[in-house]
Amino acid sequence: MRPPICAICRKDFRHNMESGGSVRFTRSAEEQVRWKALNKPGYVGHPPGLEWFCEKHLASAKAHRHLTWKEALPIIKALEKE
Ligand SMILES: [Zn+2]
């Protein structure tokens, strides 16, 4: 697992874990293959499609979890500018 740093604004909230959270997005075909290769006993890396968000970006990330991370990222970033 990566440290909890917001995927949108890079805010590091590892000293205040309750302020943000992780969202698991739909895995793309490529991520699905990668996950199968990685998901073995003793695996300690970061699962594909899982991203961290600070309190400001967590709600919009959750609203787009049905998309892949690549699809969701530009949408969440565009929402932020509104
Ligand atoms: Zn953020």
PDB file of the backbone (N, CA, C, O) and the ligand in Angstrom, with CONECT records:
HET     ZN  A 101       1
ATOM      1  N   MET A   1       0.832  -1.213   0.000  1.00  0.00           N
ATOM      2  CA  MET A   1       0.000   0.000   0.000  1.00  0.00           C
ATOM      3  C   MET A   1       0.864   1.260   0.000  1.00  0.00           C
ATOM      4  O   MET A   1       1.895   1.331   0.669  1.00  0.00           O
ATOM      5  N   ARG A   2       0.426   2.222  -0.748  1.00  0.00           N
ATOM      6  CA  ARG A   2       1.096   3.521  -0.757  1.00  0.00           C
ATOM      7  C   ARG A   2       0.671   4.317   0.477  1.00  0.00           C
ATOM      8  O   ARG A   2      -0.383   4.049   1.053  1.00  0.00           O
ATOM      9  N   PRO A   3       1.485   5.292   0.886  1.00  0.00           N
ATOM     10  CA  PRO A   3       1.039   6.156   2.001  1.00  0.00           C
ATOM     11  C   PRO A   3      -0.178   6.964   1.574  1.00  0.00           C
ATOM     12  O   PRO A   3      -0.367   7.206   0.382  1.00  0.00           O
ATOM     13  N   PRO A   4      -1.014   7.391   2.535  1.00  0.00           N
ATOM     14  CA  PRO A   4      -2.231   8.136   2.185  1.00  0.00           C
ATOM     15  C   PRO A   4      -1.952   9.566   1.751  1.00  0.00           C
ATOM     16  O   PRO A   4      -1.899  10.489   2.565  1.00  0.00           O
ATOM     17  N   ILE A   5      -1.777   9.720   0.461  1.00  0.00           N
ATOM     18  CA  ILE A   5      -1.561  11.036  -0.136  1.00  0.00           C
ATOM     19  C   ILE A   5      -2.638  11.202  -1.201  1.00  0.00           C
ATOM     20  O   ILE A   5      -2.796  10.338  -2.063  1.00  0.00           O
ATOM     21  N   CYS A   6      -3.374  12.299  -1.148  1.00  0.00           N
ATOM     22  CA  CYS A   6      -4.502  12.501  -2.058  1.00  0.00           C
ATOM     23  C   CYS A   6      -4.055  12.441  -3.516  1.00  0.00           C
ATOM     24  O   CYS A   6      -3.100  13.109  -3.914  1.00  0.00           O
ATOM     25  N   ALA A   7      -4.764  11.627  -4.310  1.00  0.00           N
ATOM     26  CA  ALA A   7      -4.418  11.439  -5.724  1.00  0.00           C
ATOM     27  C   ALA A   7      -4.708  12.684  -6.550  1.00  0.00           C
ATOM     28  O   ALA A   7      -4.213  12.812  -7.669  1.00  0.00           O
ATOM     29  N   ILE A   8      -5.500  13.598  -6.016  1.00  0.00           N
ATOM     30  CA  ILE A   8      -5.857  14.812  -6.749  1.00  0.00           C
ATOM     31  C   ILE A   8      -4.949  15.984  -6.369  1.00  0.00           C
ATOM     32  O   ILE A   8      -4.343  16.608  -7.240  1.00  0.00           O
ATOM     33  N   CYS A   9      -4.854  16.282  -5.077  1.00  0.00           N
ATOM     34  CA  CYS A   9      -4.124  17.491  -4.664  1.00  0.00           C
ATOM     35  C   CYS A   9      -2.808  17.178  -3.953  1.00  0.00           C
ATOM     36  O   CYS A   9      -2.097  18.090  -3.531  1.00  0.00           O
ATOM     37  N   ARG A  10      -2.483  15.882  -3.818  1.00  0.00           N
ATOM     38  CA  ARG A  10      -1.210  15.467  -3.202  1.00  0.00           C
ATOM     39  C   ARG A  10      -1.121  15.816  -1.723  1.00  0.00           C
ATOM     40  O   ARG A  10      -0.026  15.840  -1.162  1.00  0.00           O
ATOM     41  N   LYS A  11      -2.246  16.085  -1.087  1.00  0.00           N
ATOM     42  CA  LYS A  11      -2.238  16.345   0.357  1.00  0.00           C
ATOM     43  C   LYS A  11      -1.885  15.044   1.085  1.00  0.00           C
ATOM     44  O   LYS A  11      -2.484  13.998   0.837  1.00  0.00           O
ATOM     45  N   ASP A  12      -0.931  15.127   1.962  1.00  0.00           N
ATOM     46  CA  ASP A  12      -0.479  13.975   2.741  1.00  0.00           C
ATOM     47  C   ASP A  12      -1.239  13.979   4.063  1.00  0.00           C
ATOM     48  O   ASP A  12      -1.048  14.877   4.883  1.00  0.00           O
ATOM     49  N   PHE A  13      -2.096  12.986   4.276  1.00  0.00           N
ATOM     50  CA  PHE A  13      -2.886  12.974   5.522  1.00  0.00           C
ATOM     51  C   PHE A  13      -2.575  11.765   6.384  1.00  0.00           C
ATOM     52  O   PHE A  13      -3.442  11.265   7.101  1.00  0.00           O
ATOM     53  N   ARG A  14      -1.331  11.293   6.314  1.00  0.00           N
ATOM     54  CA  ARG A  14      -0.999  10.082   7.081  1.00  0.00           C
ATOM     55  C   ARG A  14      -1.038  10.312   8.592  1.00  0.00           C
ATOM     56  O   ARG A  14      -1.116   9.354   9.360  1.00  0.00           O
ATOM     57  N   HIS A  15      -0.983  11.581   9.026  1.00  0.00           N
ATOM     58  CA  HIS A  15      -1.079  11.848  10.465  1.00  0.00           C
ATOM     59  C   HIS A  15      -2.513  12.139  10.885  1.00  0.00           C
ATOM     60  O   HIS A  15      -2.781  12.420  12.054  1.00  0.00           O
ATOM     61  N   ASN A  16      -3.417  12.071   9.943  1.00  0.00           N
ATOM     62  CA  ASN A  16      -4.825  12.333  10.230  1.00  0.00           C
ATOM     63  C   ASN A  16      -5.672  11.448   9.311  1.00  0.00           C
ATOM     64  O   ASN A  16      -6.447  11.936   8.488  1.00  0.00           O
ATOM     65  N   MET A  17      -5.503  10.140   9.477  1.00  0.00           N
ATOM     66  CA  MET A  17      -6.082   9.154   8.573  1.00  0.00           C
ATOM     67  C   MET A  17      -7.600   9.242   8.435  1.00  0.00           C
ATOM     68  O   MET A  17      -8.152   8.915   7.384  1.00  0.00           O
ATOM     69  N   GLU A  18      -8.278   9.687   9.505  1.00  0.00           N
ATOM     70  CA  GLU A  18      -9.748   9.731   9.468  1.00  0.00           C
ATOM     71  C   GLU A  18     -10.264  10.834   8.546  1.00  0.00           C
ATOM     72  O   GLU A  18     -11.437  10.837   8.174  1.00  0.00           O
ATOM     73  N   SER A  19      -9.392  11.765   8.180  1.00  0.00           N
ATOM     74  CA  SER A  19      -9.844  12.902   7.367  1.00  0.00           C
ATOM     75  C   SER A  19     -10.061  12.508   5.909  1.00  0.00           C
ATOM     76  O   SER A  19     -10.801  13.188   5.197  1.00  0.00           O
ATOM     77  N   GLY A  20      -9.440  11.439   5.454  1.00  0.00           N
ATOM     78  CA  GLY A  20      -9.621  11.010   4.069  1.00  0.00           C
ATOM     79  C   GLY A  20      -9.923   9.531   4.001  1.00  0.00           C
ATOM     80  O   GLY A  20     -10.293   8.917   5.002  1.00  0.00           O
ATOM     81  N   GLY A  21      -9.765   8.955   2.817  1.00  0.00           N
ATOM     82  CA  GLY A  21     -10.016   7.533   2.680  1.00  0.00           C
ATOM     83  C   GLY A  21      -9.565   7.028   1.328  1.00  0.00           C
ATOM     84  O   GLY A  21      -9.107   7.794   0.480  1.00  0.00           O
ATOM     85  N   SER A  22      -9.705   5.711   1.138  1.00  0.00           N
ATOM     86  CA  SER A  22      -9.320   5.129  -0.144  1.00  0.00           C
ATOM     87  C   SER A  22     -10.571   4.736  -0.923  1.00  0.00           C
ATOM     88  O   SER A  22     -11.605   4.399  -0.346  1.00  0.00           O
ATOM     89  N   VAL A  23     -10.452   4.786  -2.224  1.00  0.00           N
ATOM     90  CA  VAL A  23     -11.544   4.403  -3.112  1.00  0.00           C
ATOM     91  C   VAL A  23     -10.995   3.394  -4.109  1.00  0.00           C
ATOM     92  O   VAL A  23      -9.930   3.581  -4.696  1.00  0.00           O
ATOM     93  N   ARG A  24     -11.759   2.314  -4.283  1.00  0.00           N
ATOM     94  CA  ARG A  24     -11.344   1.295  -5.250  1.00  0.00           C
ATOM     95  C   ARG A  24     -12.164   1.481  -6.519  1.00  0.00           C
ATOM     96  O   ARG A  24     -13.377   1.269  -6.519  1.00  0.00           O
ATOM     97  N   PHE A  25     -11.515   1.867  -7.574  1.00  0.00           N
ATOM     98  CA  PHE A  25     -12.179   2.097  -8.859  1.00  0.00           C
ATOM     99  C   PHE A  25     -12.309   0.779  -9.621  1.00  0.00           C
ATOM    100  O   PHE A  25     -11.655  -0.214  -9.301  1.00  0.00           O
ATOM    101  N   THR A  26     -13.168   0.800 -10.632  1.00  0.00           N
ATOM    102  CA  THR A  26     -13.290  -0.347 -11.526  1.00  0.00           C
ATOM    103  C   THR A  26     -11.928  -0.584 -12.180  1.00  0.00           C
ATOM    104  O   THR A  26     -11.270   0.359 -12.618  1.00  0.00           O
ATOM    105  N   ARG A  27     -11.517  -1.843 -12.240  1.00  0.00           N
ATOM    106  CA  ARG A  27     -10.227  -2.122 -12.860  1.00  0.00           C
ATOM    107  C   ARG A  27     -10.383  -2.240 -14.368  1.00  0.00           C
ATOM    108  O   ARG A  27     -11.301  -2.896 -14.861  1.00  0.00           O
ATOM    109  N   SER A  28      -9.484  -1.605 -15.082  1.00  0.00           N
ATOM    110  CA  SER A  28      -9.450  -1.759 -16.534  1.00  0.00           C
ATOM    111  C   SER A  28      -8.947  -3.171 -16.843  1.00  0.00           C
ATOM    112  O   SER A  28      -8.431  -3.854 -15.959  1.00  0.00           O
ATOM    113  N   ALA A  29      -9.098  -3.606 -18.094  1.00  0.00           N
ATOM    114  CA  ALA A  29      -8.649  -4.950 -18.478  1.00  0.00           C
ATOM    115  C   ALA A  29      -7.170  -5.130 -18.152  1.00  0.00           C
ATOM    116  O   ALA A  29      -6.747  -6.185 -17.679  1.00  0.00           O
ATOM    117  N   GLU A  30      -6.403  -4.094 -18.412  1.00  0.00           N
ATOM    118  CA  GLU A  30      -4.956  -4.150 -18.158  1.00  0.00           C
ATOM    119  C   GLU A  30      -4.682  -4.258 -16.658  1.00  0.00           C
ATOM    120  O   GLU A  30      -3.811  -5.020 -16.238  1.00  0.00           O
ATOM    121  N   GLU A  31      -5.424  -3.496 -15.853  1.00  0.00           N
ATOM    122  CA  GLU A  31      -5.244  -3.541 -14.391  1.00  0.00           C
ATOM    123  C   GLU A  31      -5.683  -4.892 -13.830  1.00  0.00           C
ATOM    124  O   GLU A  31      -5.100  -5.401 -12.873  1.00  0.00           O
ATOM    125  N   GLN A  32      -6.724  -5.461 -14.444  1.00  0.00           N
ATOM    126  CA  GLN A  32      -7.218  -6.772 -14.021  1.00  0.00           C
ATOM    127  C   GLN A  32      -6.119  -7.839 -14.189  1.00  0.00           C
ATOM    128  O   GLN A  32      -5.910  -8.681 -13.315  1.00  0.00           O
ATOM    129  N   VAL A  33      -5.437  -7.777 -15.316  1.00  0.00           N
ATOM    130  CA  VAL A  33      -4.344  -8.710 -15.601  1.00  0.00           C
ATOM    131  C   VAL A  33      -3.211  -8.508 -14.595  1.00  0.00           C
ATOM    132  O   VAL A  33      -2.657  -9.465 -14.054  1.00  0.00           O
ATOM    133  N   ARG A  34      -2.880  -7.225 -14.360  1.00  0.00           N
ATOM    134  CA  ARG A  34      -1.809  -6.882 -13.427  1.00  0.00           C
ATOM    135  C   ARG A  34      -2.158  -7.379 -12.020  1.00  0.00           C
ATOM    136  O   ARG A  34      -1.307  -7.917 -11.311  1.00  0.00           O
ATOM    137  N   TRP A  35      -3.425  -7.190 -11.628  1.00  0.00           N
ATOM    138  CA  TRP A  35      -3.874  -7.594 -10.303  1.00  0.00           C
ATOM    139  C   TRP A  35      -3.768  -9.109 -10.125  1.00  0.00           C
ATOM    140  O   TRP A  35      -3.332  -9.583  -9.076  1.00  0.00           O
ATOM    141  N   LYS A  36      -4.164  -9.863 -11.143  1.00  0.00           N
ATOM    142  CA  LYS A  36      -4.082 -11.323 -11.082  1.00  0.00           C
ATOM    143  C   LYS A  36      -2.648 -11.778 -10.897  1.00  0.00           C
ATOM    144  O   LYS A  36      -2.372 -12.728 -10.163  1.00  0.00           O
ATOM    145  N   ALA A  37      -1.732 -11.083 -11.577  1.00  0.00           N
ATOM    146  CA  ALA A  37      -0.319 -11.436 -11.486  1.00  0.00           C
ATOM    147  C   ALA A  37       0.239 -11.092 -10.104  1.00  0.00           C
ATOM    148  O   ALA A  37       1.122 -11.780  -9.592  1.00  0.00           O
ATOM    149  N   LEU A  38      -0.291 -10.012  -9.504  1.00  0.00           N
ATOM    150  CA  LEU A  38       0.246  -9.525  -8.221  1.00  0.00           C
ATOM    151  C   LEU A  38      -0.416 -10.174  -7.014  1.00  0.00           C
ATOM    152  O   LEU A  38       0.210 -10.347  -5.968  1.00  0.00           O
ATOM    153  N   ASN A  39      -1.682 -10.530  -7.166  1.00  0.00           N
ATOM    154  CA  ASN A  39      -2.476 -10.975  -6.024  1.00  0.00           C
ATOM    155  C   ASN A  39      -2.139 -12.408  -5.602  1.00  0.00           C
ATOM    156  O   ASN A  39      -2.916 -13.342  -5.799  1.00  0.00           O
ATOM    157  N   LYS A  40      -0.982 -12.535  -5.030  1.00  0.00           N
ATOM    158  CA  LYS A  40      -0.504 -13.839  -4.578  1.00  0.00           C
ATOM    159  C   LYS A  40      -0.096 -13.724  -3.117  1.00  0.00           C
ATOM    160  O   LYS A  40       0.162 -12.622  -2.633  1.00  0.00           O
ATOM    161  N   PRO A  41      -0.034 -14.855  -2.405  1.00  0.00           N
ATOM    162  CA  PRO A  41       0.374 -14.777  -1.000  1.00  0.00           C
ATOM    163  C   PRO A  41       1.702 -14.036  -0.853  1.00  0.00           C
ATOM    164  O   PRO A  41       2.652 -14.284  -1.596  1.00  0.00           O
ATOM    165  N   GLY A  42       1.750 -13.140   0.101  1.00  0.00           N
ATOM    166  CA  GLY A  42       2.985 -12.397   0.355  1.00  0.00           C
ATOM    167  C   GLY A  42       3.068 -11.099  -0.426  1.00  0.00           C
ATOM    168  O   GLY A  42       4.040 -10.355  -0.289  1.00  0.00           O
ATOM    169  N   TYR A  43       2.064 -10.817  -1.244  1.00  0.00           N
ATOM    170  CA  TYR A  43       2.077  -9.581  -2.025  1.00  0.00           C
ATOM    171  C   TYR A  43       1.885  -8.376  -1.105  1.00  0.00           C
ATOM    172  O   TYR A  43       0.938  -8.336  -0.319  1.00  0.00           O
ATOM    173  N   VAL A  44       2.771  -7.411  -1.203  1.00  0.00           N
ATOM    174  CA  VAL A  44       2.683  -6.246  -0.319  1.00  0.00           C
ATOM    175  C   VAL A  44       2.648  -4.929  -1.106  1.00  0.00           C
ATOM    176  O   VAL A  44       2.805  -3.858  -0.520  1.00  0.00           O
ATOM    177  N   GLY A  45       2.445  -5.001  -2.412  1.00  0.00           N
ATOM    178  CA  GLY A  45       2.412  -3.781  -3.228  1.00  0.00           C
ATOM    179  C   GLY A  45       1.091  -3.066  -3.141  1.00  0.00           C
ATOM    180  O   GLY A  45       0.272  -3.352  -2.267  1.00  0.00           O
ATOM    181  N   HIS A  46       0.884  -2.140  -4.045  1.00  0.00           N
ATOM    182  CA  HIS A  46      -0.342  -1.339  -4.046  1.00  0.00           C
ATOM    183  C   HIS A  46      -1.324  -1.912  -5.061  1.00  0.00           C
ATOM    184  O   HIS A  46      -0.982  -2.042  -6.236  1.00  0.00           O
ATOM    185  N   PRO A  47      -2.544  -2.258  -4.630  1.00  0.00           N
ATOM    186  CA  PRO A  47      -3.501  -2.842  -5.577  1.00  0.00           C
ATOM    187  C   PRO A  47      -3.864  -1.863  -6.691  1.00  0.00           C
ATOM    188  O   PRO A  47      -4.127  -0.694  -6.407  1.00  0.00           O
ATOM    189  N   PRO A  48      -3.887  -2.304  -7.947  1.00  0.00           N
ATOM    190  CA  PRO A  48      -4.270  -1.397  -9.030  1.00  0.00           C
ATOM    191  C   PRO A  48      -5.709  -0.927  -8.872  1.00  0.00           C
ATOM    192  O   PRO A  48      -6.584  -1.694  -8.470  1.00  0.00           O
ATOM    193  N   GLY A  49      -5.944   0.344  -9.194  1.00  0.00           N
ATOM    194  CA  GLY A  49      -7.298   0.889  -9.114  1.00  0.00           C
ATOM    195  C   GLY A  49      -7.646   1.454  -7.753  1.00  0.00           C
ATOM    196  O   GLY A  49      -8.717   2.036  -7.586  1.00  0.00           O
ATOM    197  N   LEU A  50      -6.761   1.295  -6.767  1.00  0.00           N
ATOM    198  CA  LEU A  50      -7.019   1.828  -5.425  1.00  0.00           C
ATOM    199  C   LEU A  50      -6.251   3.139  -5.244  1.00  0.00           C
ATOM    200  O   LEU A  50      -5.034   3.189  -5.421  1.00  0.00           O
ATOM    201  N   GLU A  51      -6.979   4.192  -4.893  1.00  0.00           N
ATOM    202  CA  GLU A  51      -6.355   5.502  -4.729  1.00  0.00           C
ATOM    203  C   GLU A  51      -6.813   6.142  -3.424  1.00  0.00           C
ATOM    204  O   GLU A  51      -7.900   5.858  -2.920  1.00  0.00           O
ATOM    205  N   TRP A  52      -5.960   7.011  -2.889  1.00  0.00           N
ATOM    206  CA  TRP A  52      -6.276   7.747  -1.659  1.00  0.00           C
ATOM    207  C   TRP A  52      -6.818   9.131  -1.982  1.00  0.00           C
ATOM    208  O   TRP A  52      -6.433   9.748  -2.975  1.00  0.00           O
ATOM    209  N   PHE A  53      -7.723   9.612  -1.124  1.00  0.00           N
ATOM    210  CA  PHE A  53      -8.280  10.953  -1.307  1.00  0.00           C
ATOM    211  C   PHE A  53      -8.408  11.657   0.031  1.00  0.00           C
ATOM    212  O   PHE A  53      -8.759  11.044   1.039  1.00  0.00           O
ATOM    213  N   CYS A  54      -8.118  12.958   0.031  1.00  0.00           N
ATOM    214  CA  CYS A  54      -8.296  13.762   1.231  1.00  0.00           C
ATOM    215  C   CYS A  54      -9.786  14.035   1.415  1.00  0.00           C
ATOM    216  O   CYS A  54     -10.589  13.674   0.555  1.00  0.00           O
ATOM    217  N   GLU A  55     -10.166  14.667   2.521  1.00  0.00           N
ATOM    218  CA  GLU A  55     -11.586  14.892   2.831  1.00  0.00           C
ATOM    219  C   GLU A  55     -12.278  15.726   1.758  1.00  0.00           C
ATOM    220  O   GLU A  55     -13.481  15.590   1.534  1.00  0.00           O
ATOM    221  N   LYS A  56     -11.511  16.585   1.099  1.00  0.00           N
ATOM    222  CA  LYS A  56     -12.075  17.479   0.087  1.00  0.00           C
ATOM    223  C   LYS A  56     -12.441  16.718  -1.196  1.00  0.00           C
ATOM    224  O   LYS A  56     -13.398  17.082  -1.879  1.00  0.00           O
ATOM    225  N   HIS A  57     -11.696  15.683  -1.519  1.00  0.00           N
ATOM    226  CA  HIS A  57     -11.891  14.982  -2.796  1.00  0.00           C
ATOM    227  C   HIS A  57     -12.521  13.601  -2.665  1.00  0.00           C
ATOM    228  O   HIS A  57     -12.823  12.959  -3.671  1.00  0.00           O
ATOM    229  N   LEU A  58     -12.721  13.141  -1.435  1.00  0.00           N
ATOM    230  CA  LEU A  58     -13.223  11.779  -1.216  1.00  0.00           C
ATOM    231  C   LEU A  58     -14.629  11.576  -1.789  1.00  0.00           C
ATOM    232  O   LEU A  58     -14.902  10.543  -2.399  1.00  0.00           O
ATOM    233  N   ALA A  59     -15.516  12.547  -1.598  1.00  0.00           N
ATOM    234  CA  ALA A  59     -16.907  12.386  -2.044  1.00  0.00           C
ATOM    235  C   ALA A  59     -16.990  12.279  -3.564  1.00  0.00           C
ATOM    236  O   ALA A  59     -17.692  11.410  -4.080  1.00  0.00           O
ATOM    237  N   SER A  60     -16.282  13.150  -4.290  1.00  0.00           N
ATOM    238  CA  SER A  60     -16.364  13.072  -5.754  1.00  0.00           C
ATOM    239  C   SER A  60     -15.647  11.823  -6.271  1.00  0.00           C
ATOM    240  O   SER A  60     -16.026  11.285  -7.312  1.00  0.00           O
ATOM    241  N   ALA A  61     -14.634  11.362  -5.572  1.00  0.00           N
ATOM    242  CA  ALA A  61     -13.974  10.110  -5.964  1.00  0.00           C
ATOM    243  C   ALA A  61     -14.947   8.938  -5.817  1.00  0.00           C
ATOM    244  O   ALA A  61     -15.051   8.088  -6.702  1.00  0.00           O
ATOM    245  N   LYS A  62     -15.653   8.907  -4.688  1.00  0.00           N
ATOM    246  CA  LYS A  62     -16.621   7.830  -4.442  1.00  0.00           C
ATOM    247  C   LYS A  62     -17.740   7.846  -5.474  1.00  0.00           C
ATOM    248  O   LYS A  62     -18.243   6.793  -5.866  1.00  0.00           O
ATOM    249  N   ALA A  63     -18.127   9.031  -5.910  1.00  0.00           N
ATOM    250  CA  ALA A  63     -19.209   9.165  -6.889  1.00  0.00           C
ATOM    251  C   ALA A  63     -18.805   8.629  -8.262  1.00  0.00           C
ATOM    252  O   ALA A  63     -19.661   8.383  -9.113  1.00  0.00           O
ATOM    253  N   HIS A  64     -17.507   8.450  -8.476  1.00  0.00           N
ATOM    254  CA  HIS A  64     -17.027   7.987  -9.788  1.00  0.00           C
ATOM    255  C   HIS A  64     -16.314   6.649  -9.718  1.00  0.00           C
ATOM    256  O   HIS A  64     -15.568   6.297 -10.631  1.00  0.00           O
ATOM    257  N   ARG A  65     -16.531   5.902  -8.650  1.00  0.00           N
ATOM    258  CA  ARG A  65     -15.812   4.633  -8.469  1.00  0.00           C
ATOM    259  C   ARG A  65     -16.238   3.561  -9.479  1.00  0.00           C
ATOM    260  O   ARG A  65     -15.539   2.563  -9.657  1.00  0.00           O
ATOM    261  N   HIS A  66     -17.393   3.768 -10.144  1.00  0.00           N
ATOM    262  CA  HIS A  66     -17.849   2.819 -11.167  1.00  0.00           C
ATOM    263  C   HIS A  66     -17.014   2.930 -12.442  1.00  0.00           C
ATOM    264  O   HIS A  66     -17.087   2.062 -13.312  1.00  0.00           O
ATOM    265  N   LEU A  67     -16.216   4.006 -12.553  1.00  0.00           N
ATOM    266  CA  LEU A  67     -15.330   4.186 -13.708  1.00  0.00           C
ATOM    267  C   LEU A  67     -13.964   3.592 -13.383  1.00  0.00           C
ATOM    268  O   LEU A  67     -13.700   3.219 -12.240  1.00  0.00           O
ATOM    269  N   THR A  68     -13.097   3.506 -14.389  1.00  0.00           N
ATOM    270  CA  THR A  68     -11.709   3.162 -14.080  1.00  0.00           C
ATOM    271  C   THR A  68     -11.044   4.445 -13.584  1.00  0.00           C
ATOM    272  O   THR A  68     -11.555   5.544 -13.804  1.00  0.00           O
ATOM    273  N   TRP A  69      -9.915   4.298 -12.922  1.00  0.00           N
ATOM    274  CA  TRP A  69      -9.210   5.463 -12.374  1.00  0.00           C
ATOM    275  C   TRP A  69      -8.809   6.427 -13.479  1.00  0.00           C
ATOM    276  O   TRP A  69      -8.889   7.642 -13.299  1.00  0.00           O
ATOM    277  N   LYS A  70      -8.380   5.905 -14.613  1.00  0.00           N
ATOM    278  CA  LYS A  70      -7.980   6.742 -15.753  1.00  0.00           C
ATOM    279  C   LYS A  70      -9.143   7.573 -16.276  1.00  0.00           C
ATOM    280  O   LYS A  70      -8.955   8.714 -16.697  1.00  0.00           O
ATOM    281  N   GLU A  71     -10.354   6.998 -16.250  1.00  0.00           N
ATOM    282  CA  GLU A  71     -11.544   7.730 -16.711  1.00  0.00           C
ATOM    283  C   GLU A  71     -11.988   8.735 -15.659  1.00  0.00           C
ATOM    284  O   GLU A  71     -12.414   9.841 -15.990  1.00  0.00           O
ATOM    285  N   ALA A  72     -11.888   8.354 -14.411  1.00  0.00           N
ATOM    286  CA  ALA A  72     -12.400   9.187 -13.325  1.00  0.00           C
ATOM    287  C   ALA A  72     -11.521  10.407 -13.047  1.00  0.00           C
ATOM    288  O   ALA A  72     -12.034  11.473 -12.708  1.00  0.00           O
ATOM    289  N   LEU A  73     -10.227  10.262 -13.184  1.00  0.00           N
ATOM    290  CA  LEU A  73      -9.294  11.341 -12.826  1.00  0.00           C
ATOM    291  C   LEU A  73      -9.616  12.678 -13.507  1.00  0.00           C
ATOM    292  O   LEU A  73      -9.743  13.684 -12.809  1.00  0.00           O
ATOM    293  N   PRO A  74      -9.755  12.733 -14.860  1.00  0.00           N
ATOM    294  CA  PRO A  74     -10.056  14.046 -15.476  1.00  0.00           C
ATOM    295  C   PRO A  74     -11.402  14.613 -15.037  1.00  0.00           C
ATOM    296  O   PRO A  74     -11.561  15.831 -14.960  1.00  0.00           O
ATOM    297  N   ILE A  75     -12.372  13.749 -14.749  1.00  0.00           N
ATOM    298  CA  ILE A  75     -13.706  14.208 -14.334  1.00  0.00           C
ATOM    299  C   ILE A  75     -13.622  14.837 -12.940  1.00  0.00           C
ATOM    300  O   ILE A  75     -14.172  15.913 -12.704  1.00  0.00           O
ATOM    301  N   ILE A  76     -12.940  14.167 -12.034  1.00  0.00           N
ATOM    302  CA  ILE A  76     -12.807  14.685 -10.660  1.00  0.00           C
ATOM    303  C   ILE A  76     -12.034  16.005 -10.669  1.00  0.00           C
ATOM    304  O   ILE A  76     -12.363  16.935  -9.932  1.00  0.00           O
ATOM    305  N   LYS A  77     -11.009  16.072 -11.507  1.00  0.00           N
ATOM    306  CA  LYS A  77     -10.219  17.313 -11.606  1.00  0.00           C
ATOM    307  C   LYS A  77     -11.059  18.443 -12.173  1.00  0.00           C
ATOM    308  O   LYS A  77     -10.953  19.583 -11.720  1.00  0.00           O
ATOM    309  N   ALA A  78     -11.904  18.137 -13.173  1.00  0.00           N
ATOM    310  CA  ALA A  78     -12.759  19.160 -13.781  1.00  0.00           C
ATOM    311  C   ALA A  78     -13.786  19.663 -12.764  1.00  0.00           C
ATOM    312  O   ALA A  78     -14.083  20.856 -12.718  1.00  0.00           O
ATOM    313  N   LEU A  79     -14.328  18.753 -11.951  1.00  0.00           N
ATOM    314  CA  LEU A  79     -15.318  19.118 -10.924  1.00  0.00           C
ATOM    315  C   LEU A  79     -14.726  20.094  -9.918  1.00  0.00           C
ATOM    316  O   LEU A  79     -15.409  20.990  -9.423  1.00  0.00           O
ATOM    317  N   GLU A  80     -13.445  19.905  -9.625  1.00  0.00           N
ATOM    318  CA  GLU A  80     -12.785  20.730  -8.630  1.00  0.00           C
ATOM    319  C   GLU A  80     -12.744  22.201  -9.049  1.00  0.00           C
ATOM    320  O   GLU A  80     -12.784  23.098  -8.207  1.00  0.00           O
ATOM    321  N   LYS A  81     -12.664  22.430 -10.346  1.00  0.00           N
ATOM    322  CA  LYS A  81     -12.535  23.803 -10.858  1.00  0.00           C
ATOM    323  C   LYS A  81     -13.872  24.549 -10.871  1.00  0.00           C
ATOM    324  O   LYS A  81     -13.896  25.770 -11.026  1.00  0.00           O
ATOM    325  N   GLU A  82     -14.978  23.829 -10.711  1.00  0.00           N
ATOM    326  CA  GLU A  82     -16.299  24.468 -10.793  1.00  0.00           C
ATOM    327  C   GLU A  82     -16.573  25.366  -9.599  1.00  0.00           C
ATOM    328  O   GLU A  82     -17.639  25.976  -9.517  1.00  0.00           O
TER     329      GLU A  82
HETATM  330 ZN    ZN A 101      -7.297  16.234  -2.171  1.00  0.00          ZN2+
END
